[in-house]
Amino acid sequence: MDKNARIYIAGHRGLVGSAIKRQLEKQGYTNLVYRTSSELDLRDPSVVNEFFAKEAVDFVFLAAAKVGGIVANNEYPADFIRDNLLIQTNVIDAAYRNNVDKLLFLGSTCIYPKHAPQPMKEEHLLTGTLEPTNEPYAIAKIAGIKMCESYNRQFGTKFISAMPTNLYGEFDNFDLETSHVLPALIRKFHEAKVNNDKQVEIWGTGSPKREFLYSDDLAEACVYLMNIYEGNEFVNIGVGEDISIKEVALKIKSIVGFKGELAFNTDKPDGTPRKLVDVTKLHGLGWKASTSLEEGLEKAYNWYLENYDKESLNV
């Protein structure tokens, strides 16, 4: 990408999009385009096409999506499949119709079968049954991958897809009803510390293992792939290591300074037993994550204290 290229970041205020925006600015890209959801409803094809026609965008980072944890996916499955299908379909199609040079579609590792071999390789896609708790979201993301592949085959576009593992970092969602596990734990431990609670409830058994990637590392990988990668096969983005929910909870407990105990609510679902991605392809392309889990957790907690806590909790 030329430093003066017009680059559209769809979803620039979210966890992923904001990190991509920071990374592009850090690398000296100056011609960035973005809109809030109130300014541009990506679910409306007519306004999306009008936007692309007017803005003459060269590159697109498609990070806009409806996302959430187990609770949100369970309670709003129709919202998750509808909104994500609409957003990605409209943006990908408008990018093609308005001659965008290249587009990067961001999915999620929930696209893989619930019992996929570990670590999960790109070729494991569509080889088994999905995890039921987030199946509608996963199906939407699989459709996005296939849409990019199909447009490349039929129209000669340069649309690439990347599947990041579990993410955390600045501008994360800390709402306990809709957040993912790591920001939820950060908030739970902080509130318990402030309230002098004796214990923090952890959903499930604590035994499932998860891989966590700091959002700024993901953003660096996305810009790297946009610059060097062309191909119809999607690319996993992760760190290549995982950790149990219990272990990561203990790390967060230590960073926050909570002195109480952990209480595992085994009536709550564990979700997929393990989700570790194979990053051999990514490493072969010349990129590796650089932020350790401890360093990333400290950054995420400090951002929470400086931004979210003051506004929402008043403590």
N, C-alpha and C positions, 0 to 999 in steps of 0.2 A: 504493500500500500504506500502510495506517495504521501508525504507528510501533509499535503494540502488536499488530499482526496476528501470528498464529502462522505462522511461515515455516519450512518444512522444506527443508534443504539435503541432498540425496542425494549422497553422495560428499564429505563435508566435509573429509576429510583429504588429498584429492588436490590436484594442482596447481590445478585450476579451482575445486573446491569450497571449498578453504581460502581462496582469493582472494575468492570470493563472501562467505564468512563474515566476512572482514576488512572488506570493503566495506560490508556491512550494519551491522556494529558501528560502523564509522566514521560512517555516516549516521544512527545513533541508533536502529536497530531492536533491540529488546530481547527479543523473544519468539521466539528461534530454537530450532529443534528439529533434532537430528541424532543419528545412531547410527553406531557402527563396523560394519564388515561382520560381525564376530563377534557383535555384539549383534542385528543385523537382516540376515538373508540376503535380499537383494532378488531373488534367483533363485527364491525360494519364494513362490508366490502367496498361500498361506494366511496366512503370517506378515506379509506386506506388507499384506493387507487388514485383518488384526487390528490392526496398527500404526496405519493410517489411521483406522480406526473409533475407536480409543482416544484418539488425539492431537488429533482435530478440527482438522486443518491448514487454513489459509486459502490459502496460496500455496506452490508447490513449485518449487525450482530443481533440475532433474534433471541433475546433473553426474556421477553415478556411471556408470562404464563400465570395461570392460577395454580398456586402451590399450597401445600399444607401437610400436616402430619396425619397420623392414623385417625384421630377423631374427626378432623375435617373431611378426609377422604371417605370415611364411613357415613357421615351424615349428609354430605352434599355430592353424591356421585354424579348426578346429572349435571350439576354446575361444572364439575371438573372435566367431564368429557366434552360437554358442549363448548364451554369457553375456550378450552385449549385447542380444540379442533378449529373453531372459528378464527382465533388469533393467528395460528400458524398457517392455515390455508390462505387467509387473506394476504398476509405479509409475503409468503413465498410466491403466490401467484402474481401479486403486484410487482414484486422484484423482477420476475420474469418479463412481465408485460412492459416494464419501464426500463429494461436493459441494464439492470444492475450488474456490475462486473462480477461480484462474488457475494455469497451469503453464507453465514455460519449459523446453523440451527442448533440450539442447545436442548438436549433431552435430559434423561435421568437414568440411573442404573436400575430403576424399578422396571425397566423394559424387559429385564431378564426373567426367565422362569424362576418360580419360588425355590425350586430345588436344583438350580443350575450347578454344575460342577464349580468348585472354588479353586483358584480365582476364576472369575467369569471372563471368558474371552469373547471378542466381538462375534465370533461364529456361533456362539450359544444362543443368539437371538432366535426366537420362534421355535425352540426345540422342546418346549414343555409348557405346563400350565403356570399362569401368573399368580402372584400373591393376591388373594381376593380383596384384601383391605384397600388396595390402591389400583385395582385392575382398570377402572375407567380412565384414570390419569395415564397409566402405562400404555393403554391402547391408543390414546391420543398421541403420545410421544412416538410410538412405533409408526403411526400413520405419518407423522412429520418426517421421520427418517425415510420412509418409503416414498413420500412425496418429493423430497429432494432428489432421491435416486432416480425416480421416474422422470422428473423434469430434466435432469442431466441426460438421461438416455434419449428422451424424445426431442428436447429442444436445444441440447448442447450447452446448458447452463453450467456454471461452476458453483454449485451449492454443496456445502460440506456439513457434516453433522458431528457433534461431539457429545459424549455421554459422561457427565461428571458424576462422581460418587457423592456421598452425603456432604453438604456444604455448611459452612458457618462463617461468621465474620461481621463486619460493619454493616449496618442497615438490615440486620436479620430481623425476623419476626419473633417477638418475645411473648405473644399472646398465648396463654396456656391452653386455649381451646383449639387454636389453629396452627401452632408452631410445630417444628420438628423437635426431635429429642434433645439435641444439645442446647439450643437457646432456652427450651423449657426448663432444663436442669439448671442452667445458670440463674434464671429467674427464681426458681423454687428454692435453691440454696441461699440466694441473696435474701429473699423475703423471710426465710426461716431464721437466718442470722439476725436480721433486723428485729424480728418478733421474738427472739430468744426461744424458738421452738425446740423441742427435744428430738424431733426426727423429721426427715423428709421422705415423702412417699415416692417410690420409683415404680413405674408401671412394669408389670411382667416379672420375670424371674431374675433379670439382670444378666442372663447367660448369652443372649444373642450377641453376635459380634458385628461391629460396624467399622467402616473406614471413613475417616473425616478429612476433608480437604479445605484448607483456608481459602476464602473467596478471592483474595488478592493473588494467590497462586493460580487459581482457575483462570482469572482474567489474563494473567501473563501467558498461560498456555493457549488461551483463545486467540490472542493477538499473534502469538507465534504461529499457530496453525493457519490463521488467515493469511499470513505472509508466505508460508513455505509449503503448505499441504494442498494438493489437488488429488481428488480421488472419489470414487463412488462409495467406498466403505467408510462407515463412521469410525470414530476413534474414542476409546475410553480415556477419561482423564481422572487420575487418582494418585494416591501415594504408594500403593502396593503393599500396605500394611493395615491390619485391623486390630480392634480392641473391643473387649466386652463392654456392655452397657454398665455393668457394675464397676469395672476398672475406670471408665471415663467419668463416672459419677464420683468416684473417690478422688480423681484428679481435680474435678471442679470444686468439690467440697474443700480441698486443701487450698486452692487458689482463692476462693471466696472467703475462707476462714471460718466456716461453719463448724461448730464443735459437737453437734448432736450425732444421731445415728441414722442409718439408712433403713427404710422399711419397704420391702418389696411386696407390691400388691399383685399376687399371682392370679387374681380374678381378671386382670386386664391382659389384653393380647400382647404377645411378644413380637408378632410380625414375622418376617422372614428370618430363619435361624442365623443366616450369615450372608453378608453382602460385601464381597471383596472383589475388586476388578483387577484383571490382568492388564498391566500397563506396559507390556513388552513392546507393543506397537508404538506407543507414545515415546518411550525411551529410545526406540530405534530411530525415531524422527528427530531426536536430539534435545528433548526437554524432560526435566525432572522437577518435582516439587521441592521447595527449599525451606518452607516454614514448618518447624516441629509442632506437634500437637500442643505441648506445654506453652510454647511461645504464642501460638494462635489463640489458645484459650485465654491467656492473660490479656491479649489485645482485645478479644471479643468482650471479656468482662469489663475491661476499662471503658470500652465504647458504650456498653450498656449503662455503666454508672454515669458517664458524662452526658448521655443523650436520653435514653429511654427512661431510666429510673427517675430522674428529676421531673420529667413531664407527667409520667403516668402513675407513679407511686407516692410521690411527695414525701419521701423519707430521707 
